[in-house]
Amino acid sequence: MSEIQIVQIISLVGFLILAGSALASFRLSWSKALRMALIWGAIFCAVALFFSIIEFRQ
């Protein structure tokens, strides 16, 4: 595992902690929080797919 991958994992964990604390501060219901998490996950996957398609064409 390279140093860049370690930094990426640490930043990802930090972002997840930040998102979790934001959800806790809003005190959303579990169903609403799960729906929002799935929406954000879908947005992230769509953007990642878009960039992988662009990279593949080049």
N, CA, C and O atoms as a GROMACS GRO file, in nm:
protein
  232
    1MET      N    1   0.085  -0.117   0.000
    1MET     CA    2   0.000   0.000   0.000
    1MET      C    3   0.090   0.124   0.000
    1MET      O    4   0.179   0.137   0.084
    2SER      N    5   0.066   0.212  -0.094
    2SER     CA    6   0.150   0.330  -0.107
    2SER      C    7   0.105   0.439  -0.009
    2SER      O    8  -0.001   0.431   0.053
    3GLU      N    9   0.189   0.541   0.002
    3GLU     CA   10   0.157   0.652   0.093
    3GLU      C   11   0.032   0.726   0.048
    3GLU      O   12  -0.046   0.773   0.131
    4ILE      N   13   0.013   0.737  -0.082
    4ILE     CA   14  -0.105   0.808  -0.134
    4ILE      C   15  -0.232   0.733  -0.096
    4ILE      O   16  -0.332   0.796  -0.059
    5GLN      N   17  -0.231   0.601  -0.104
    5GLN     CA   18  -0.348   0.523  -0.067
    5GLN      C   19  -0.379   0.536   0.081
    5GLN      O   20  -0.495   0.541   0.120
    6ILE      N   21  -0.276   0.541   0.163
    6ILE     CA   22  -0.296   0.557   0.307
    6ILE      C   23  -0.360   0.692   0.336
    6ILE      O   24  -0.452   0.700   0.418
    7VAL      N   25  -0.313   0.797   0.271
    7VAL     CA   26  -0.370   0.930   0.290
    7VAL      C   27  -0.516   0.931   0.242
    7VAL      O   28  -0.600   0.994   0.306
    8GLN      N   29  -0.545   0.864   0.132
    8GLN     CA   30  -0.682   0.859   0.082
    8GLN      C   31  -0.774   0.788   0.181
    8GLN      O   32  -0.887   0.833   0.203
    9ILE      N   33  -0.728   0.679   0.239
    9ILE     CA   34  -0.809   0.606   0.336
    9ILE      C   35  -0.834   0.690   0.460
    9ILE      O   36  -0.945   0.694   0.512
   10ILE      N   37  -0.730   0.758   0.508
   10ILE     CA   38  -0.745   0.843   0.627
   10ILE      C   39  -0.842   0.957   0.599
   10ILE      O   40  -0.926   0.989   0.684
   11SER      N   41  -0.832   1.018   0.482
   11SER     CA   42  -0.924   1.128   0.450
   11SER      C   43  -1.067   1.076   0.434
   11SER      O   44  -1.162   1.145   0.474
   12LEU      N   45  -1.085   0.958   0.378
   12LEU     CA   46  -1.218   0.901   0.364
   12LEU      C   47  -1.280   0.874   0.500
   12LEU      O   48  -1.398   0.903   0.522
   13VAL      N   49  -1.203   0.818   0.592
   13VAL     CA   50  -1.253   0.795   0.727
   13VAL      C   51  -1.290   0.927   0.794
   13VAL      O   52  -1.392   0.936   0.862
   14GLY      N   53  -1.207   1.028   0.775
   14GLY     CA   54  -1.237   1.159   0.832
   14GLY      C   55  -1.365   1.218   0.776
   14GLY      O   56  -1.445   1.274   0.850
   15PHE      N   57  -1.385   1.204   0.645
   15PHE     CA   58  -1.509   1.254   0.584
   15PHE      C   59  -1.630   1.178   0.636
   15PHE      O   60  -1.736   1.237   0.658
   16LEU      N   61  -1.616   1.047   0.655
   16LEU     CA   62  -1.728   0.968   0.708
   16LEU      C   63  -1.761   1.010   0.851
   16LEU      O   64  -1.878   1.017   0.888
   17ILE      N   65  -1.659   1.036   0.931
   17ILE     CA   66  -1.683   1.084   1.068
   17ILE      C   67  -1.752   1.219   1.065
   17ILE      O   68  -1.845   1.244   1.142
   18LEU      N   69  -1.707   1.306   0.977
   18LEU     CA   70  -1.768   1.438   0.964
   18LEU      C   71  -1.915   1.427   0.921
   18LEU      O   72  -2.001   1.496   0.976
   19ALA      N   73  -1.943   1.342   0.824
   19ALA     CA   74  -2.081   1.324   0.779
   19ALA      C   75  -2.167   1.261   0.889
   19ALA      O   76  -2.283   1.299   0.906
   20GLY      N   77  -2.111   1.167   0.961
   20GLY     CA   78  -2.186   1.104   1.071
   20GLY      C   79  -2.218   1.203   1.182
   20GLY      O   80  -2.328   1.200   1.237
   21SER      N   81  -2.124   1.288   1.214
   21SER     CA   82  -2.151   1.388   1.318
   21SER      C   83  -2.253   1.491   1.272
   21SER      O   84  -2.332   1.540   1.352
   22ALA      N   85  -2.252   1.523   1.143
   22ALA     CA   86  -2.353   1.615   1.089
   22ALA      C   87  -2.492   1.552   1.098
   22ALA      O   88  -2.589   1.620   1.133
   23LEU      N   89  -2.502   1.424   1.065
   23LEU     CA   90  -2.631   1.355   1.076
   23LEU      C   91  -2.678   1.352   1.221
   23LEU      O   92  -2.797   1.370   1.248
   24ALA      N   93  -2.586   1.328   1.312
   24ALA     CA   94  -2.624   1.322   1.454
   24ALA      C   95  -2.669   1.459   1.504
   24ALA      O   96  -2.760   1.467   1.587
   25SER      N   97  -2.609   1.565   1.454
   25SER     CA   98  -2.647   1.698   1.501
   25SER      C   99  -2.785   1.739   1.449
   25SER      O  100  -2.855   1.815   1.515
   26PHE      N  101  -2.824   1.690   1.332
   26PHE     CA  102  -2.957   1.722   1.279
   26PHE      C  103  -3.066   1.632   1.338
   26PHE      O  104  -3.184   1.664   1.328
   27ARG      N  105  -3.027   1.522   1.400
   27ARG     CA  106  -3.118   1.427   1.464
   27ARG      C  107  -3.229   1.382   1.368
   27ARG      O  108  -3.348   1.387   1.401
   28LEU      N  109  -3.187   1.338   1.253
   28LEU     CA  110  -3.281   1.288   1.153
   28LEU      C  111  -3.328   1.149   1.192
   28LEU      O  112  -3.260   1.077   1.265
   29SER      N  113  -3.443   1.112   1.142
   29SER     CA  114  -3.488   0.975   1.164
   29SER      C  115  -3.400   0.882   1.081
   29SER      O  116  -3.339   0.924   0.983
   30TRP      N  117  -3.395   0.756   1.120
   30TRP     CA  118  -3.308   0.661   1.051
   30TRP      C  119  -3.348   0.643   0.906
   30TRP      O  120  -3.262   0.631   0.818
   31SER      N  121  -3.478   0.640   0.879
   31SER     CA  122  -3.522   0.620   0.741
   31SER      C  123  -3.485   0.739   0.653
   31SER      O  124  -3.442   0.721   0.539
   32LYS      N  125  -3.500   0.859   0.706
   32LYS     CA  126  -3.464   0.978   0.629
   32LYS      C  127  -3.313   0.985   0.609
   32LYS      O  128  -3.266   1.020   0.501
   33ALA      N  129  -3.237   0.952   0.713
   33ALA     CA  130  -3.091   0.954   0.702
   33ALA      C  131  -3.043   0.850   0.602
   33ALA      O  132  -2.952   0.877   0.524
   34LEU      N  133  -3.104   0.732   0.604
   34LEU     CA  134  -3.065   0.627   0.509
   34LEU      C  135  -3.098   0.669   0.366
   34LEU      O  136  -3.018   0.646   0.275
   35ARG      N  137  -3.214   0.730   0.347
   35ARG     CA  138  -3.251   0.776   0.213
   35ARG      C  139  -3.152   0.881   0.162
   35ARG      O  140  -3.111   0.877   0.046
   36MET      N  141  -3.115   0.975   0.248
   36MET     CA  142  -3.019   1.078   0.208
   36MET      C  143  -2.883   1.018   0.178
   36MET      O  144  -2.816   1.060   0.083
   37ALA      N  145  -2.840   0.920   0.258
   37ALA     CA  146  -2.712   0.855   0.235
   37ALA      C  147  -2.712   0.780   0.101
   37ALA      O  148  -2.614   0.783   0.028
   38LEU      N  149  -2.823   0.715   0.070
   38LEU     CA  150  -2.833   0.644  -0.058
   38LEU      C  151  -2.832   0.742  -0.175
   38LEU      O  152  -2.774   0.713  -0.279
   39ILE      N  153  -2.897   0.856  -0.159
   39ILE     CA  154  -2.897   0.957  -0.265
   39ILE      C  155  -2.755   1.008  -0.289
   39ILE      O  156  -2.711   1.018  -0.403
   40TRP      N  157  -2.684   1.040  -0.180
   40TRP     CA  158  -2.547   1.089  -0.195
   40TRP      C  159  -2.456   0.981  -0.254
   40TRP      O  160  -2.368   1.011  -0.334
   41GLY      N  161  -2.478   0.856  -0.214
   41GLY     CA  162  -2.401   0.746  -0.271
   41GLY      C  163  -2.425   0.732  -0.421
   41GLY      O  164  -2.332   0.706  -0.497
   42ALA      N  165  -2.551   0.748  -0.462
   42ALA     CA  166  -2.584   0.741  -0.604
   42ALA      C  167  -2.519   0.856  -0.681
   42ALA      O  168  -2.470   0.837  -0.793
   43ILE      N  169  -2.520   0.975  -0.622
   43ILE     CA  170  -2.456   1.090  -0.687
   43ILE      C  171  -2.306   1.064  -0.703
   43ILE      O  172  -2.250   1.088  -0.809
   44PHE      N  173  -2.243   1.015  -0.597
   44PHE     CA  174  -2.100   0.986  -0.601
   44PHE      C  175  -2.069   0.882  -0.708
   44PHE      O  176  -1.973   0.897  -0.784
   45CYS      N  177  -2.148   0.775  -0.714
   45CYS     CA  178  -2.125   0.670  -0.813
   45CYS      C  179  -2.146   0.722  -0.955
   45CYS      O  180  -2.072   0.684  -1.046
   46ALA      N  181  -2.245   0.808  -0.974
   46ALA     CA  182  -2.270   0.863  -1.107
   46ALA      C  183  -2.153   0.950  -1.153
   46ALA      O  184  -2.111   0.943  -1.268
   47VAL      N  185  -2.100   1.031  -1.062
   47VAL     CA  186  -1.986   1.116  -1.098
   47VAL      C  187  -1.862   1.031  -1.126
   47VAL      O  188  -1.789   1.057  -1.222
   48ALA      N  189  -1.839   0.929  -1.043
   48ALA     CA  190  -1.725   0.840  -1.065
   48ALA      C  191  -1.738   0.767  -1.198
   48ALA      O  192  -1.639   0.752  -1.270
   49LEU      N  193  -1.857   0.721  -1.230
   49LEU     CA  194  -1.880   0.654  -1.358
   49LEU      C  195  -1.858   0.749  -1.475
   49LEU      O  196  -1.798   0.711  -1.576
   50PHE      N  197  -1.905   0.871  -1.462
   50PHE     CA  198  -1.886   0.972  -1.566
   50PHE      C  199  -1.738   0.995  -1.594
   50PHE      O  200  -1.696   0.996  -1.709
   51PHE      N  201  -1.659   1.013  -1.487
   51PHE     CA  202  -1.516   1.037  -1.506
   51PHE      C  203  -1.444   0.913  -1.558
   51PHE      O  204  -1.348   0.927  -1.634
   52SER      N  205  -1.488   0.794  -1.520
   52SER     CA  206  -1.423   0.674  -1.573
   52SER      C  207  -1.454   0.657  -1.722
   52SER      O  208  -1.369   0.609  -1.797
   53ILE      N  209  -1.574   0.695  -1.764
   53ILE     CA  210  -1.607   0.688  -1.907
   53ILE      C  211  -1.523   0.788  -1.986
   53ILE      O  212  -1.473   0.756  -2.093
   54ILE      N  213  -1.509   0.909  -1.933
   54ILE     CA  214  -1.427   1.010  -2.000
   54ILE      C  215  -1.282   0.962  -2.011
   54ILE      O  216  -1.219   0.976  -2.116
   55GLU      N  217  -1.230   0.905  -1.904
   55GLU     CA  218  -1.091   0.856  -1.904
   55GLU      C  219  -1.075   0.739  -2.000
   55GLU      O  220  -0.972   0.727  -2.066
   56PHE      N  221  -1.176   0.653  -2.008
   56PHE     CA  222  -1.169   0.536  -2.096
   56PHE      C  223  -1.166   0.577  -2.242
   56PHE      O  224  -1.097   0.513  -2.322
   57ARG      N  225  -1.238   0.682  -2.278
   57ARG     CA  226  -1.242   0.726  -2.418
   57ARG      C  227  -1.110   0.786  -2.463
   57ARG      O  228  -1.080   0.787  -2.582
   58GLN      N  229  -1.032   0.837  -2.371
   58GLN     CA  230  -0.904   0.899  -2.409
   58GLN      C  231  -0.805   0.791  -2.420
   58GLN      O  232  -0.689   0.818  -2.452
   0.00000   0.00000   0.00000
